[in-house]
Amino acid sequence: MSLYERDQQALSSMSFLRFFPQAAVGGEGAYLIDDQDRRLLDLSASWGAASLGHSHPAVRAAVDRALASQAGASHLSGANLPAVALAERLLSIVPQRAAGRVWLGHSGSDANETVARAVVAATGRARIIAFQGAYHGGTVGSMAVSGHPTQASAQRSAGLTLIPYPNPYRDGGENHAMAAALSDLEDLLAGPVPPGEVAALFLEPIQSDGGMVVPPQEFFRQVEALCRHHGILIVADEVKVGLGRTGRLHAFQHFGIEPDIIVFGKGLGGGLPISAAVGPTPIMNHSAAFSFQTVHGNPVCASAALAVLDTIEEQGLALHAADVGEHLKNLLTGLQNRHSLIGDVRGKGLALGVELVSDRETKSPAKQQAAKVAYRAFELGLVLYYVGINSNVLEMTPSLLLTHEEATRAVEILDHALMDVAEGRVDDALVARFAGW
Ligand SMILES: *Cc1c(COP(=O)(O)O)cnc(C)c1O
């Protein structure tokens, strides 16, 4: 039995979000190694979690050191050195207004859930504003403040108001998209959503699972001004696009805003589970024992996170991501001339999206083709998944250490996959059992 078949026989499908029969036995840098000894060029890096690629020596060394003399398994009932050092480090890299206290968790979900509860409890304001298409997590409390259509059956928080995320490609360009989204927000605050009842506005600086949508350049500055005027806290969910990926340390820096609370996850642990929420002390110290799980503040994971932050800084990986990302984006834009399926190429640094459409005029989402391109690319040795409220955006969040050569190779494979799909060489039946999202 293949590794993938064994996986199907043993593991619950409830946590599967599969696109093709990927099965790894190892990994090195930007490559995964499968059970047939194939080397797969990984443009997802496990949704950006393997931020330094697979088996990065600095992460390995940090984990080895932490395990050689393990400072417990948790920080619930006692301080441990790696967790404290990580918190100090995070406080030093966020804007002053957010540099109060750090909450450590396991995942973007638990961190966003905690923040959503804390802002309401600490401010006494019951409402939260978030964006349509937003993905803030997969737990009850994080789904409650999300707007992604795959969670349509999830219970949203009673105090949640979802507003449109401006999409320049689909909403008539930057200016039109921004004006429409802003007037929507202003109308809400002038009527049905009294601003004095709103604790916080959750935003993704780039809406990744919603389709790697880059908002109009000025949009968040305007949103920030409204929030400041009404005393609404701004929560930046940097879980997927933060920590160097976009070419800046924080994705929100591209838009000139300063959030009150910043949530980190995915790439923070370099492949190990750890998340963090950083914000003002009155919020983050709302009350003791308000939100914890047993091995939160785990010293092994915290050590890995410190190694990730050190490596990003010492090796200038934000700049590197900007540089390789520009190369990758240029090559993808070049592909657009050869493949009518590509409607839009967008993103910043190494957070890129390629939106597939069946008609460039109507922009009709090419969902089935996206599934087939991802499948075919996998057969040809490239790992990438698709996202978006219409499931038609190929997403690239590779290792921050991706090289120019690897980026070039990835686009060659993608070119080949796009051609095979356009020419009808990929069977619908192949992707039918991988109905992703
Ligand atoms: C993935 C993601 C989350 C949830 O993180 P998990 O580690 O899956 O819990 C939250 N917000 C954003 C923007 C994400 O991309």
Residues whose N, C-alpha, C, O or C-beta is under 5 A from the ligand:
A	BS01	LIG	S107 G108 S109 D110 Y135 H136 G137 D237 V239 K240 G265
